Protein backbone atom coordinates (compact mmCIF):
# COMPACT_ATOMS: atom_id res chain seq x y z
CA UNK A 1 0.00 0.00 0.00
CA UNK A 2 2.82 2.37 0.88
CA UNK A 3 4.42 1.96 -2.54
CA UNK A 4 1.11 2.92 -4.18
CA UNK A 5 1.06 6.10 -2.11
CA UNK A 6 4.64 6.81 -3.13
CA UNK A 7 3.80 6.28 -6.80
CA UNK A 8 0.84 8.59 -6.50
CA UNK A 9 2.96 11.27 -4.84
CA UNK A 10 5.58 11.00 -7.60
CA UNK A 11 2.88 11.30 -10.27
CA UNK A 12 1.37 14.34 -8.55
CA UNK A 13 4.81 15.95 -8.31
CA UNK A 14 5.37 15.34 -12.03
CA UNK A 15 1.99 16.92 -12.83
CA UNK A 16 2.85 19.86 -10.59
CA UNK A 17 6.18 20.38 -12.41
CA UNK A 18 4.44 20.23 -15.78
CA UNK A 19 1.86 22.77 -14.58
CA UNK A 20 4.63 25.06 -13.35
CA UNK A 21 6.35 24.87 -16.74
CA UNK A 22 3.13 25.69 -18.62
CA UNK A 23 1.97 28.44 -16.27
CA UNK A 24 4.05 31.33 -17.71
CA UNK A 25 2.71 30.62 -21.22
CA UNK A 26 -0.87 30.53 -19.93
CA UNK A 27 -0.40 33.90 -18.28
CA UNK A 28 1.25 35.39 -21.38
CA UNK A 29 -1.73 34.17 -23.41
CA UNK A 30 -4.08 35.89 -20.94
CA UNK A 31 -2.10 39.07 -21.39
CA UNK A 32 -2.28 38.86 -25.21
CA UNK A 33 -6.00 38.16 -25.14
CA UNK A 34 -6.53 41.09 -22.77
CA UNK A 35 -4.66 43.37 -25.16
CA UNK A 36 -6.81 42.14 -28.06
CA UNK A 37 -9.93 42.91 -26.05
CA UNK A 38 -8.73 46.39 -25.09
CA UNK A 39 -7.58 47.27 -28.60
CA UNK A 40 -10.46 45.74 -30.58
CA UNK A 41 -13.31 45.36 -28.11
CA UNK A 42 -13.51 41.75 -29.24
CA UNK A 43 -16.23 40.00 -27.21
CA UNK A 44 -14.77 36.59 -28.07
CA UNK A 45 -11.56 37.75 -26.42
CA UNK A 46 -13.48 38.63 -23.27
CA UNK A 47 -15.22 35.25 -23.31
CA UNK A 48 -11.86 33.54 -23.74
CA UNK A 49 -10.36 35.60 -20.90
CA UNK A 50 -13.16 34.60 -18.57
CA UNK A 51 -12.82 30.93 -19.50
CA UNK A 52 -9.02 30.87 -19.14
CA UNK A 53 -9.09 32.85 -15.90
CA UNK A 54 -11.72 30.53 -14.46
CA UNK A 55 -9.47 27.57 -15.35
CA UNK A 56 -6.51 29.23 -13.59
CA UNK A 57 -8.65 29.82 -10.52
CA UNK A 58 -9.33 26.11 -10.19
CA UNK A 59 -6.07 24.66 -11.43
CA UNK A 60 -3.91 26.98 -9.33
CA UNK A 61 -5.35 25.59 -6.13
CA UNK A 62 -5.20 21.99 -7.35
CA UNK A 63 -1.50 22.22 -8.15
CA UNK A 64 -0.48 24.12 -5.03
CA UNK A 65 -0.44 27.64 -6.48
CA UNK A 66 -2.95 29.08 -4.05
CA UNK A 67 -1.89 32.67 -4.71
CA UNK A 68 -2.40 32.13 -8.46
CA UNK A 69 -5.87 30.88 -7.67
CA UNK A 70 -6.61 33.88 -5.47
CA UNK A 71 -5.41 36.47 -8.00
CA UNK A 72 -7.15 34.65 -10.86
CA UNK A 73 -10.40 34.67 -8.86
CA UNK A 74 -10.09 38.44 -8.42
CA UNK A 75 -9.36 38.87 -12.13
CA UNK A 76 -12.25 36.61 -13.06
CA UNK A 77 -14.64 38.75 -11.03
CA UNK A 78 -13.39 41.95 -12.67
CA UNK A 79 -13.84 40.46 -16.12
CA UNK A 80 -17.29 39.11 -15.26
CA UNK A 81 -18.34 42.58 -14.11
CA UNK A 82 -17.23 44.04 -17.43
CA UNK A 83 -19.07 41.32 -19.34
CA UNK A 84 -22.26 41.77 -17.30
CA UNK A 85 -22.25 45.54 -17.67
CA UNK A 86 -21.71 45.24 -21.44
CA UNK A 87 -19.53 48.31 -21.37
CA UNK A 88 -15.90 48.89 -22.22
CA UNK A 89 -13.59 48.81 -19.20
CA UNK A 90 -12.84 52.20 -17.72
CA UNK A 91 -9.30 53.32 -16.93
CA UNK A 92 -9.56 52.07 -13.34
CA UNK A 93 -10.76 48.64 -14.50
CA UNK A 94 -7.93 48.43 -16.99
CA UNK A 95 -5.32 49.32 -14.39
CA UNK A 96 -6.75 46.81 -11.89
CA UNK A 97 -6.83 44.03 -14.50
CA UNK A 98 -3.29 44.78 -15.65
CA UNK A 99 -2.17 44.79 -12.02
CA UNK A 100 -3.70 41.32 -11.59
CA UNK A 101 -1.96 40.04 -14.71
CA UNK A 102 1.39 41.37 -13.44
CA UNK A 103 0.68 39.72 -10.08
CA UNK A 104 0.02 36.43 -11.87
CA UNK A 105 3.38 36.70 -13.65
CA UNK A 106 5.18 37.33 -10.35
CA UNK A 107 3.30 34.65 -8.46
CA UNK A 108 3.99 32.05 -11.15
CA UNK A 109 7.69 32.41 -10.35
CA UNK A 110 7.12 31.22 -6.76
CA UNK A 111 7.25 27.53 -5.97
CA UNK A 112 4.00 25.70 -5.40
CA UNK A 113 2.91 24.90 -1.89
CA UNK A 114 1.87 21.28 -1.44
CA UNK A 115 -1.63 20.62 -0.27
CA UNK A 116 -1.84 19.73 3.40
CA UNK A 117 -3.21 16.25 4.06
CA UNK A 118 -6.52 16.01 5.86
C-alpha positions as CSV (number, residue, x, y, z in Angstrom):
1,X,0.0,0.0,0.0
2,X,2.8,2.4,0.9
3,X,4.4,2.0,-2.5
4,X,1.1,2.9,-4.2
5,X,1.1,6.1,-2.1
6,X,4.6,6.8,-3.1
7,X,3.8,6.3,-6.8
8,X,0.8,8.6,-6.5
9,X,3.0,11.3,-4.8
10,X,5.6,11.0,-7.6
11,X,2.9,11.3,-10.3
12,X,1.4,14.3,-8.5
13,X,4.8,16.0,-8.3
14,X,5.4,15.3,-12.0
15,X,2.0,16.9,-12.8
16,X,2.9,19.9,-10.6
17,X,6.2,20.4,-12.4
18,X,4.4,20.2,-15.8
19,X,1.9,22.8,-14.6
20,X,4.6,25.1,-13.4
21,X,6.3,24.9,-16.7
22,X,3.1,25.7,-18.6
23,X,2.0,28.4,-16.3
24,X,4.0,31.3,-17.7
25,X,2.7,30.6,-21.2
26,X,-0.9,30.5,-19.9
27,X,-0.4,33.9,-18.3
28,X,1.2,35.4,-21.4
29,X,-1.7,34.2,-23.4
30,X,-4.1,35.9,-20.9
31,X,-2.1,39.1,-21.4
32,X,-2.3,38.9,-25.2
33,X,-6.0,38.2,-25.1
34,X,-6.5,41.1,-22.8
35,X,-4.7,43.4,-25.2
36,X,-6.8,42.1,-28.1
37,X,-9.9,42.9,-26.1
38,X,-8.7,46.4,-25.1
39,X,-7.6,47.3,-28.6
40,X,-10.5,45.7,-30.6
41,X,-13.3,45.4,-28.1
42,X,-13.5,41.7,-29.2
43,X,-16.2,40.0,-27.2
44,X,-14.8,36.6,-28.1
45,X,-11.6,37.7,-26.4
46,X,-13.5,38.6,-23.3
47,X,-15.2,35.2,-23.3
48,X,-11.9,33.5,-23.7
49,X,-10.4,35.6,-20.9
50,X,-13.2,34.6,-18.6
51,X,-12.8,30.9,-19.5
52,X,-9.0,30.9,-19.1
53,X,-9.1,32.9,-15.9
54,X,-11.7,30.5,-14.5
55,X,-9.5,27.6,-15.3
56,X,-6.5,29.2,-13.6
57,X,-8.7,29.8,-10.5
58,X,-9.3,26.1,-10.2
59,X,-6.1,24.7,-11.4
60,X,-3.9,27.0,-9.3
61,X,-5.4,25.6,-6.1
62,X,-5.2,22.0,-7.3
63,X,-1.5,22.2,-8.2
64,X,-0.5,24.1,-5.0
65,X,-0.4,27.6,-6.5
66,X,-2.9,29.1,-4.1
67,X,-1.9,32.7,-4.7
68,X,-2.4,32.1,-8.5
69,X,-5.9,30.9,-7.7
70,X,-6.6,33.9,-5.5
71,X,-5.4,36.5,-8.0
72,X,-7.1,34.6,-10.9
73,X,-10.4,34.7,-8.9
74,X,-10.1,38.4,-8.4
75,X,-9.4,38.9,-12.1
76,X,-12.3,36.6,-13.1
77,X,-14.6,38.7,-11.0
78,X,-13.4,42.0,-12.7
79,X,-13.8,40.5,-16.1
80,X,-17.3,39.1,-15.3
81,X,-18.3,42.6,-14.1
82,X,-17.2,44.0,-17.4
83,X,-19.1,41.3,-19.3
84,X,-22.3,41.8,-17.3
85,X,-22.2,45.5,-17.7
86,X,-21.7,45.2,-21.4
87,X,-19.5,48.3,-21.4
88,X,-15.9,48.9,-22.2
89,X,-13.6,48.8,-19.2
90,X,-12.8,52.2,-17.7
91,X,-9.3,53.3,-16.9
92,X,-9.6,52.1,-13.3
93,X,-10.8,48.6,-14.5
94,X,-7.9,48.4,-17.0
95,X,-5.3,49.3,-14.4
96,X,-6.7,46.8,-11.9
97,X,-6.8,44.0,-14.5
98,X,-3.3,44.8,-15.7
99,X,-2.2,44.8,-12.0
100,X,-3.7,41.3,-11.6
101,X,-2.0,40.0,-14.7
102,X,1.4,41.4,-13.4
103,X,0.7,39.7,-10.1
104,X,0.0,36.4,-11.9
105,X,3.4,36.7,-13.7
106,X,5.2,37.3,-10.4
107,X,3.3,34.7,-8.5
108,X,4.0,32.1,-11.1
109,X,7.7,32.4,-10.3
110,X,7.1,31.2,-6.8
111,X,7.2,27.5,-6.0
112,X,4.0,25.7,-5.4
113,X,2.9,24.9,-1.9
114,X,1.9,21.3,-1.4
115,X,-1.6,20.6,-0.3
116,X,-1.8,19.7,3.4
117,X,-3.2,16.2,4.1
118,X,-6.5,16.0,5.9
